[in-house]
C-alpha cells in the first residue's frame, strides 16, 4: 500500500510579487532527506471544499501539521487544517502535530490555549526518563486539554509538551524536531512511524 503524508503549509510572500504563496521551512526538507523520506506532498491552503478530493486523489493517509503562525492569525490555514483533521478523523488516519500543529489537534476537540512566558527561543527540560532538553519556539500553550488525550510530557513549569489521542493515531509535541541539528532518537521513531518506514 502506498503511503502519502500531506504536510501543512503556511502563507508566505515573495518580494516584488503580489501573490499569496504556501511554503514550509527548509528544515523539514533537510529532515526528510536525512531520514530518506520522499512520500509526502504539500497541503496547500486551498478552499476547504477541495480537501477531500485533493487527499483522495493523492492517496493521503496521514498528516503532518507543521508549526508557525498563531492559531487565529491565518484563518485560511486554520480552516484547511481543521478540514484535514476532519478527513483524518473520518478515516482514522495518522496525524503528527508540531507546535502549532499540536495546538490545532487539541483545539479540534475543543481544547483551549493560554499565553506562556519562557518558551520562546529557549531550550528546556521535559519530564521523560532522560530529563531531555527540547527546543521551544512558542508563546501559547494548551490550557484545557480535552479528555480524549493523554499527556505524554510536560515542561518544568508544568506546560503540556506532548500529547497522544486515546483512540486515534494522533500525536503532538511542542518542540521542533526539524530544527535540531541531530534528530533525537525518540523524534526519529515518531516521524518514521508517521511515514510508515
Buried (B, 14 or more C-beta within 10 A) or exposed (E): EEBBBBBBBBBEEEEEEEEEEBBBBEBBBBBBEEBEBEBBBBBBBBEBEEBBEBBEEBEBBBBBBBBBBEBEEBEBBBBBBBBBBBBBBEEEBBBBBBBBBBBBBBBBBEBEBEEBEEBEEEEBBBBBEEEBEBBBBBEBBBBEBBEBBEBBBBBEEEBBBBBBBEEBBBBBBBBBBBBBEEBBEBBBEBBEBBBEE
